[in-house]
Amino acid sequence: MLLSLPTATIRYPSLLLRGGANGLLHMSSPSAAVPAALAAPLATSLGVHVWDMWGGSAFALNGFKCTMATALFGVTLLIRGTSLFSFSPTAFRMLMLSSFVGIIIGDLLWLRALQLLGAQDTIVMSALHPVIAWFAGTFILKQGSSPLTILGLLFVCIGVVCTQWFKIKAMDLNDENGVTSESMNSDDRTKLISNKRLLGYALNFINILLDVFGSVLTRRYGAGHSTFEICFMRFGFASIGIATIALLSKSFTRLCGLSPPSWATLPKQSTRTWISMGFGVVLVTYLSPSLGNYALFGLPLAVWTALGSLGPVYSIPIKWIREGERTPTSGVVGAALATGGCALLGFATPH
């Protein structure tokens, strides 16, 4: 799956934990939602870099992060004196649906699309995310938008693609070379690559639709609840769902006399690695969703999605600091375009 945390959060971190059932995180104003939306992908980018050392499957990682995040959100709610189950029956069902389509199904589709398409086409298609979110916000949530907002969305989408273009072209070339075989002629290789890409495009497009649908459900049925309550519900349901799938798969293979599937098993890793992975969960699956859901209720859906897609822009300084990686002109131009788009969105959003 990169600006700094909001000044108020850095100087007064207790603001995230204070308040009763109607605390700060219920009242998301645009002036506070914009920096929160900008900070969320920064936390994700920092945590994802930590996850490079994960030695298991994507399914196992999804289960680990959802389970740990659920525990963290549960503890946070208990500290705040908030009930763990304060949703109406309708809101409860809709947030479970949001979790199912956005976390359980959506994440798996995205990971598979990444394998089939390579990074280039996956990131290019991610530019559709704010566009589809604009349609959903306009026609489902009845949110208005100005020409300045639309221009800002376009700048962010184009900028995000440009920031990674120099890397993803080389990665896709490696992917294409990876399917080359002496026993395959040119037509066979072309057909194989074409079929993989068609499937990848379909899976990634479905993932984008499901993600936007999940965000619409969260925005509509999560109103009146804090970001911690919403995250506890969504990640809690996802962790139960993933654990159920893993348990059923292991039970089925045992009945058939087969070895348990490796994708449903946590890897054997050192204590240091598990601590690092836990730190990544705190950033990616606790801090980022906390900030992101807070921003969701203070911004139009399309603006929220665009600001949340700035991870590749933040990865430029992170990579330079960690690995000394230099960014070519296309990456600098892309970062400038995305930053300009964020400025336009900030001006266009009522404060």
Buried (B, 14 or more C-beta within 10 A) or exposed (E): BBBEBBEBBEEEEEBBEEBEBEBBBBEBEBEBBBBBBBBBBBBBBBBBBBBEBBEBBBBBBBBBBBBBBBBBBBEBBEEBEBEEEBBEEEBBEBBBBBBBBBBBBBBBBBBBBBEBBBBBBBBBBBBBBBBBBBEBBBEBBEBEBEEEBBBBBBBBBBBBBBBBBBBBEEEBEEBEEEEEEEEEEEEEBEEBBEEBBEBBBEBBBBBBBBBBBBBBBBBEBBEBBBBBBBBBBBBBBBBBBBBEBBEEBBEEBEEEEEEBBEEBBBBEBEEEBBEBBBBBBBBBBBBBBBBBBBBBBBBBBBBBBBBBBBBBBBBBEBBEEEEEEEBEEBBEBBBBBBBBBBEBBBEBBEE
